[in-house]
């Protein structure tokens, strides 16, 4: 049985097969809705059900609360129409212009950037190049059929290698492999590009970037692409970590700060006396709120652990007057988060 999905705010319509999520049906029809993890764990695909009924599927109640469901919200990566439905959702056109591929790659270089961060440089076959938007991610396809998602840390103009920033998660089978047994010249397979986290170039608003940990990777790609293109919009990057060593490529944003209009603010939450830290302290999104009490004329791009992204979204909109549709995010959910 086929159900019709109508996006009320754009007028687009597309079919959804029985048991198919709204997001997958939209992608099959050539329409790209905002999405991230595709597992109901990050909230990027959240939109509103206006008419009809859904099977809401599996999802974290932290991401879609019972109160939000009462207000009509749903996660379109999980929500499956039970009949014809009408929804409200943002459409992302540029991402839909880029083909998604499955490709092999060789691990060309493994760079230990910190105790718990490995930067993988992947070499594609000689006749292949990956077209992508800076900020997007790829899924590594593991031998057991599972996937692991990692944002690309390189800008499209710097495409000799696909660069992935991998944080070691204690007990994580894949990251244990990366840090213990993976070797240079190993072959991996991936699918991409995926996701809708990228710079909206049609805007001229000042930009605030907020990163925690390896959430720096896609923001690195966006900033490097913007600087290479000569984007003149004011940009401020806040990068947070527990200790200074967590800002594993700290010299790079310091170099970007030589560009007019770019500012870098590192923020440390749990510095030890031996760190000798004299910079900003506390939660990274709180530092943004101290410096930008009024975000009504800005765009925000936030990437990192879910608690940071969720807190930033909530507080920036509620307390700093950021328009909700000017908050773009990529929430780094682990395999454990998705399972939960």
TORGU-74050 format. One record per residue (C-alpha): residue number from 1; residue in one letter; y negated, x negated, z negated. Coordinates in Angstrom, 3 decimals. Example, Ala and Ser with C-alpha at 12.3 -4.5 7.8 and 13.67 -1.06 7.14 Angstrom:
BEGIN
<1, A, <4.500, -12.300, -7.800>>
<2, S, <1.060, -13.670, -7.140>>
This chain:
BEGIN
<1, X, <0.000, 0.000, 0.000>>
<2, X, <-3.501, -1.224, 0.843>>
<3, X, <-6.626, -0.529, -1.198>>
<4, X, <-10.224, -0.855, -0.040>>
<5, X, <-12.652, -3.012, -1.990>>
<6, X, <-16.381, -2.430, -1.474>>
<7, X, <-18.991, -4.892, -2.726>>
<8, X, <-21.818, -2.480, -3.516>>
<9, X, <-24.663, -5.004, -3.559>>
<10, X, <-23.831, -6.457, -0.111>>
<11, X, <-22.062, -3.553, 1.587>>
<12, X, <-19.068, -5.672, 2.584>>
<13, X, <-15.624, -4.081, 2.546>>
<14, X, <-12.180, -5.660, 2.690>>
<15, X, <-8.549, -4.638, 2.114>>
<16, X, <-6.483, -5.670, -0.892>>
<17, X, <-2.716, -5.460, -0.744>>
<18, X, <-0.772, -3.936, -3.621>>
<19, X, <-0.613, -6.494, -6.461>>
<20, X, <-3.223, -8.784, -4.875>>
<21, X, <-6.252, -9.913, -6.878>>
<22, X, <-9.743, -9.009, -5.695>>
<23, X, <-10.614, -12.707, -5.380>>
<24, X, <-7.590, -13.522, -3.217>>
<25, X, <-8.172, -10.465, -1.046>>
<26, X, <-11.814, -11.476, -0.558>>
<27, X, <-10.842, -15.044, 0.367>>
<28, X, <-8.262, -13.695, 2.831>>
<29, X, <-11.034, -11.632, 4.420>>
<30, X, <-13.337, -14.637, 4.758>>
<31, X, <-15.612, -13.668, 1.874>>
<32, X, <-16.067, -16.142, -0.982>>
<33, X, <-16.828, -14.816, -4.455>>
<34, X, <-17.705, -17.217, -7.292>>
<35, X, <-14.567, -18.727, -8.800>>
<36, X, <-13.324, -21.735, -10.709>>
<37, X, <-9.917, -21.979, -12.381>>
<38, X, <-8.317, -18.883, -10.745>>
<39, X, <-6.270, -18.428, -13.932>>
<40, X, <-8.497, -16.132, -16.012>>
<41, X, <-9.554, -18.985, -18.268>>
<42, X, <-13.076, -19.969, -17.192>>
<43, X, <-15.033, -16.763, -16.464>>
<44, X, <-16.742, -17.981, -13.281>>
<45, X, <-15.404, -15.024, -11.287>>
<46, X, <-16.645, -12.379, -13.732>>
<47, X, <-18.213, -9.355, -12.065>>
<48, X, <-18.567, -5.612, -12.563>>
<49, X, <-16.260, -2.739, -11.689>>
<50, X, <-18.448, 0.191, -10.599>>
<51, X, <-15.851, 2.707, -9.412>>
<52, X, <-12.058, 2.884, -9.477>>
<53, X, <-9.373, 1.354, -11.684>>
<54, X, <-7.977, -2.157, -12.091>>
<55, X, <-4.972, -3.887, -13.507>>
<56, X, <-6.939, -6.503, -15.464>>
<57, X, <-4.088, -9.018, -15.453>>
<58, X, <-3.699, -11.927, -17.866>>
<59, X, <-6.854, -13.510, -19.215>>
<60, X, <-8.366, -15.033, -22.315>>
<61, X, <-10.223, -12.544, -24.501>>
<62, X, <-12.720, -15.314, -25.193>>
<63, X, <-13.624, -15.170, -21.487>>
<64, X, <-13.479, -11.394, -21.038>>
<65, X, <-13.970, -9.623, -24.343>>
<66, X, <-12.906, -6.019, -25.033>>
<67, X, <-16.608, -5.145, -25.328>>
<68, X, <-17.269, -6.557, -21.846>>
<69, X, <-14.388, -4.539, -20.427>>
<70, X, <-15.946, -1.447, -21.975>>
<71, X, <-19.168, -2.333, -20.136>>
<72, X, <-17.276, -2.524, -16.834>>
<73, X, <-16.797, -6.269, -16.461>>
<74, X, <-13.658, -7.813, -14.991>>
<75, X, <-12.323, -11.183, -13.894>>
<76, X, <-11.797, -10.868, -10.160>>
<77, X, <-9.293, -13.743, -10.021>>
<78, X, <-6.977, -11.580, -12.166>>
<79, X, <-8.114, -8.004, -11.543>>
<80, X, <-5.891, -6.100, -9.080>>
<81, X, <-7.052, -2.766, -7.615>>
<82, X, <-4.960, 0.275, -8.501>>
<83, X, <-6.727, 2.260, -5.778>>
<84, X, <-9.979, 1.970, -3.821>>
<85, X, <-12.622, 0.221, -5.914>>
<86, X, <-16.336, -0.528, -5.789>>
<87, X, <-17.535, -3.744, -7.413>>
<88, X, <-20.672, -5.802, -7.885>>
<89, X, <-20.310, -9.534, -7.221>>
<90, X, <-22.273, -12.443, -5.877>>
<91, X, <-21.064, -13.780, -2.536>>
<92, X, <-21.058, -17.482, -1.757>>
<93, X, <-21.355, -18.018, 1.964>>
<94, X, <-21.461, -21.802, 2.410>>
<95, X, <-18.136, -22.462, 0.693>>
<96, X, <-16.410, -20.078, 3.091>>
<97, X, <-17.413, -22.188, 6.090>>
<98, X, <-15.230, -25.112, 4.995>>
<99, X, <-11.471, -25.144, 5.696>>
<100, X, <-9.101, -25.645, 2.771>>
<101, X, <-6.426, -28.249, 3.532>>
<102, X, <-3.285, -29.642, 1.956>>
<103, X, <-3.249, -33.422, 2.361>>
<104, X, <-1.423, -36.506, 1.122>>
<105, X, <-3.401, -39.397, -0.341>>
<106, X, <-2.659, -42.882, -1.662>>
<107, X, <-3.874, -44.023, -5.052>>
<108, X, <-6.028, -46.893, -3.809>>
<109, X, <-7.597, -47.894, -7.119>>
<110, X, <-7.327, -46.951, -10.798>>
<111, X, <-10.512, -47.688, -12.762>>
<112, X, <-10.306, -47.484, -16.559>>
<113, X, <-13.827, -46.245, -17.295>>
<114, X, <-13.228, -45.593, -21.015>>
<115, X, <-10.344, -45.519, -23.483>>
<116, X, <-9.544, -41.977, -22.386>>
<117, X, <-11.070, -41.783, -18.886>>
<118, X, <-9.428, -43.008, -15.679>>
<119, X, <-11.221, -42.819, -12.335>>
<120, X, <-8.765, -42.411, -9.475>>
<121, X, <-9.862, -43.488, -5.990>>
<122, X, <-7.667, -41.682, -3.444>>
<123, X, <-7.368, -42.874, 0.147>>
<124, X, <-6.724, -40.223, 2.814>>
<125, X, <-4.662, -40.878, 5.958>>
<126, X, <-6.594, -42.859, 8.580>>
<127, X, <-7.231, -39.832, 10.827>>
<128, X, <-8.341, -37.482, 8.026>>
<129, X, <-11.658, -36.795, 6.351>>
<130, X, <-12.217, -34.121, 3.724>>
<131, X, <-15.173, -31.849, 4.373>>
<132, X, <-16.549, -30.457, 1.111>>
<133, X, <-19.653, -29.479, -0.799>>
<134, X, <-20.654, -31.794, -3.651>>
<135, X, <-19.463, -30.239, -6.903>>
<136, X, <-16.248, -28.716, -5.534>>
<137, X, <-12.784, -29.624, -6.781>>
<138, X, <-9.230, -30.212, -5.538>>
<139, X, <-5.867, -29.157, -6.926>>
<140, X, <-3.328, -31.949, -7.263>>
<141, X, <0.065, -30.510, -6.276>>
<142, X, <2.709, -31.779, -8.684>>
<143, X, <6.414, -32.137, -7.940>>
<144, X, <7.384, -29.355, -10.349>>
<145, X, <5.228, -26.882, -8.418>>
<146, X, <2.349, -26.849, -10.903>>
<147, X, <-1.250, -27.794, -10.161>>
<148, X, <-3.956, -29.771, -11.906>>
<149, X, <-7.597, -29.247, -10.956>>
<150, X, <-10.102, -32.100, -10.806>>
<151, X, <-13.665, -32.111, -9.520>>
<152, X, <-14.573, -34.728, -6.955>>
<153, X, <-16.973, -37.330, -8.293>>
<154, X, <-18.076, -38.648, -4.904>>
<155, X, <-20.713, -37.146, -2.636>>
<156, X, <-19.688, -36.080, 0.904>>
<157, X, <-21.579, -38.962, 2.521>>
<158, X, <-19.547, -41.416, 0.407>>
<159, X, <-16.150, -40.241, 1.602>>
<160, X, <-14.110, -43.423, 1.998>>
<161, X, <-12.246, -42.361, -1.149>>
<162, X, <-11.837, -39.086, -3.006>>
<163, X, <-12.888, -39.905, -6.563>>
<164, X, <-11.373, -38.014, -9.507>>
<165, X, <-12.368, -38.530, -13.163>>
<166, X, <-9.304, -37.888, -15.347>>
<167, X, <-9.632, -37.538, -19.122>>
<168, X, <-6.489, -38.241, -21.136>>
<169, X, <-5.414, -35.062, -22.941>>
<170, X, <-3.041, -35.823, -25.790>>
<171, X, <0.381, -34.431, -24.921>>
<172, X, <-0.710, -33.482, -21.407>>
<173, X, <2.202, -34.290, -19.112>>
<174, X, <0.081, -35.144, -16.079>>
<175, X, <-2.597, -37.160, -17.845>>
<176, X, <0.129, -38.978, -19.828>>
<177, X, <1.565, -39.929, -16.418>>
<178, X, <-1.815, -41.125, -15.153>>
<179, X, <-2.404, -43.364, -18.160>>
<180, X, <1.176, -44.612, -18.646>>
<181, X, <3.169, -44.675, -15.405>>
<182, X, <0.957, -44.003, -12.370>>
<183, X, <0.476, -47.078, -10.180>>
<184, X, <-1.827, -48.039, -7.358>>
<185, X, <-0.300, -47.167, -3.973>>
<186, X, <1.451, -44.087, -5.398>>
<187, X, <1.272, -41.053, -3.105>>
<188, X, <-0.124, -37.735, -4.313>>
<189, X, <-0.729, -34.416, -2.560>>
<190, X, <-3.692, -32.125, -3.045>>
<191, X, <-5.270, -28.918, -1.790>>
<192, X, <-8.988, -28.519, -1.323>>
<193, X, <-11.856, -28.217, -1.360>>
<194, X, <-11.984, -25.358, -3.847>>
<195, X, <-14.554, -23.716, -6.090>>
<196, X, <-18.140, -22.506, -5.816>>
<197, X, <-19.927, -25.025, -8.023>>
<198, X, <-22.468, -26.704, -5.760>>
<199, X, <-26.232, -27.017, -5.396>>
<200, X, <-28.020, -23.953, -4.024>>
<201, X, <-30.290, -25.788, -1.601>>
<202, X, <-32.204, -22.684, -0.526>>
<203, X, <-34.015, -22.690, -3.889>>
<204, X, <-37.029, -24.831, -4.761>>
<205, X, <-36.726, -24.319, -8.527>>
<206, X, <-36.516, -27.299, -10.914>>
<207, X, <-32.926, -28.124, -11.873>>
<208, X, <-31.376, -28.739, -15.284>>
<209, X, <-27.905, -30.307, -15.247>>
<210, X, <-25.784, -30.096, -18.410>>
<211, X, <-22.561, -32.117, -18.633>>
<212, X, <-20.052, -32.851, -21.356>>
<213, X, <-17.433, -35.577, -20.973>>
<214, X, <-15.887, -35.743, -17.494>>
<215, X, <-17.970, -32.719, -16.540>>
<216, X, <-20.217, -35.515, -15.339>>
<217, X, <-18.016, -35.938, -12.213>>
<218, X, <-19.159, -32.953, -10.084>>
<219, X, <-22.745, -33.357, -11.287>>
<220, X, <-22.587, -37.001, -10.173>>
<221, X, <-21.551, -35.797, -6.720>>
<222, X, <-24.365, -33.217, -6.588>>
<223, X, <-27.052, -35.661, -7.753>>
<224, X, <-25.968, -38.433, -5.384>>
<225, X, <-25.959, -35.995, -2.463>>
<226, X, <-29.388, -34.638, -3.440>>
<227, X, <-30.911, -38.112, -3.744>>
<228, X, <-29.371, -39.183, -0.443>>
<229, X, <-30.900, -36.109, 1.253>>
<230, X, <-34.304, -36.753, -0.304>>
<231, X, <-34.383, -33.550, -2.379>>
<232, X, <-37.729, -33.505, -4.208>>
<233, X, <-37.045, -30.760, -6.765>>
<234, X, <-37.460, -31.993, -10.361>>
<235, X, <-34.040, -32.738, -11.864>>
<236, X, <-33.134, -33.362, -15.508>>
<237, X, <-29.624, -34.382, -16.541>>
<238, X, <-28.366, -33.902, -20.095>>
<239, X, <-25.002, -35.639, -20.633>>
<240, X, <-23.286, -35.100, -23.966>>
<241, X, <-20.455, -36.898, -25.731>>
<242, X, <-19.136, -37.344, -29.239>>
<243, X, <-19.857, -41.081, -29.245>>
<244, X, <-21.816, -43.331, -26.845>>
<245, X, <-18.612, -44.673, -25.269>>
<246, X, <-17.864, -41.144, -24.013>>
<247, X, <-20.757, -41.525, -21.544>>
<248, X, <-18.481, -43.712, -19.467>>
<249, X, <-20.825, -44.303, -16.495>>
<250, X, <-24.055, -44.345, -18.488>>
<251, X, <-25.704, -47.004, -16.325>>
<252, X, <-25.534, -44.789, -13.245>>
<253, X, <-27.861, -41.964, -14.377>>
<254, X, <-30.163, -44.627, -15.829>>
<255, X, <-30.465, -45.965, -12.271>>
<256, X, <-31.113, -42.468, -10.892>>
<257, X, <-34.038, -42.176, -13.304>>
<258, X, <-35.896, -44.663, -11.101>>
<259, X, <-36.299, -41.828, -8.580>>
<260, X, <-39.488, -39.762, -8.973>>
<261, X, <-38.774, -36.419, -10.575>>
<262, X, <-35.404, -37.392, -12.085>>
<263, X, <-34.921, -37.653, -15.841>>
<264, X, <-31.794, -38.553, -17.841>>
<265, X, <-31.220, -37.485, -21.457>>
<266, X, <-27.984, -38.698, -23.123>>
<267, X, <-26.994, -36.714, -26.224>>
<268, X, <-24.446, -37.814, -28.850>>
<269, X, <-22.968, -35.433, -31.426>>
<270, X, <-20.842, -37.647, -33.724>>
<271, X, <-22.127, -41.230, -33.572>>
<272, X, <-20.748, -43.675, -36.132>>
<273, X, <-22.928, -46.268, -37.894>>
<274, X, <-21.358, -49.057, -35.854>>
<275, X, <-22.490, -47.323, -32.636>>
<276, X, <-26.128, -48.110, -33.451>>
<277, X, <-27.164, -44.901, -31.687>>
<278, X, <-30.904, -44.159, -31.799>>
<279, X, <-31.105, -41.511, -29.079>>
<280, X, <-30.802, -37.716, -29.119>>
<281, X, <-28.137, -36.195, -31.362>>
<282, X, <-26.431, -32.836, -31.761>>
<283, X, <-24.981, -30.393, -29.243>>
<284, X, <-26.018, -31.143, -25.676>>
<285, X, <-27.045, -27.596, -24.784>>
<286, X, <-29.226, -27.431, -27.918>>
<287, X, <-31.117, -30.496, -26.679>>
<288, X, <-31.878, -28.567, -23.486>>
<289, X, <-33.187, -25.634, -25.532>>
<290, X, <-35.473, -27.912, -27.542>>
<291, X, <-36.992, -29.370, -24.359>>
<292, X, <-36.943, -26.195, -22.238>>
<293, X, <-37.613, -23.187, -24.490>>
<294, X, <-38.537, -21.257, -21.323>>
<295, X, <-36.004, -21.614, -18.471>>
<296, X, <-37.210, -18.555, -16.585>>
<297, X, <-38.310, -20.650, -13.591>>
<298, X, <-35.289, -22.994, -13.463>>
<299, X, <-31.740, -23.258, -12.207>>
<300, X, <-29.042, -24.606, -14.531>>
<301, X, <-25.806, -26.302, -13.484>>
<302, X, <-23.407, -26.781, -16.410>>
<303, X, <-20.035, -28.478, -16.334>>
<304, X, <-17.581, -29.536, -19.025>>
<305, X, <-15.519, -28.073, -21.844>>
<306, X, <-15.433, -24.267, -22.074>>
<307, X, <-17.176, -24.053, -25.455>>
<308, X, <-20.191, -25.958, -24.125>>
<309, X, <-20.396, -23.934, -20.907>>
<310, X, <-20.007, -20.608, -22.713>>
<311, X, <-22.574, -21.522, -25.388>>
<312, X, <-25.060, -22.713, -22.769>>
<313, X, <-24.671, -19.560, -20.694>>
<314, X, <-25.128, -17.293, -23.707>>
<315, X, <-28.027, -19.123, -25.354>>
<316, X, <-29.985, -20.020, -22.218>>
<317, X, <-29.966, -16.397, -21.046>>
<318, X, <-30.558, -14.804, -24.457>>
<319, X, <-33.043, -17.268, -25.942>>
<320, X, <-34.586, -19.269, -23.079>>
<321, X, <-35.083, -16.437, -20.548>>
<322, X, <-32.889, -18.032, -17.895>>
<323, X, <-32.018, -15.438, -15.220>>
<324, X, <-28.265, -14.919, -15.468>>
<325, X, <-27.846, -15.409, -11.717>>
<326, X, <-29.451, -18.863, -11.941>>
<327, X, <-26.712, -20.249, -14.215>>
<328, X, <-23.976, -22.028, -12.246>>
<329, X, <-21.000, -23.464, -14.059>>
<330, X, <-17.658, -25.185, -13.788>>
<331, X, <-15.661, -24.836, -16.994>>
<332, X, <-13.054, -27.591, -17.399>>
<333, X, <-10.024, -25.665, -18.614>>
<334, X, <-6.861, -27.669, -19.367>>
<335, X, <-3.305, -26.583, -18.611>>
<336, X, <-3.051, -25.567, -22.277>>
<337, X, <-6.192, -23.403, -21.934>>
<338, X, <-4.715, -21.669, -18.902>>
<339, X, <-1.392, -21.086, -20.614>>
<340, X, <-3.177, -19.550, -23.587>>
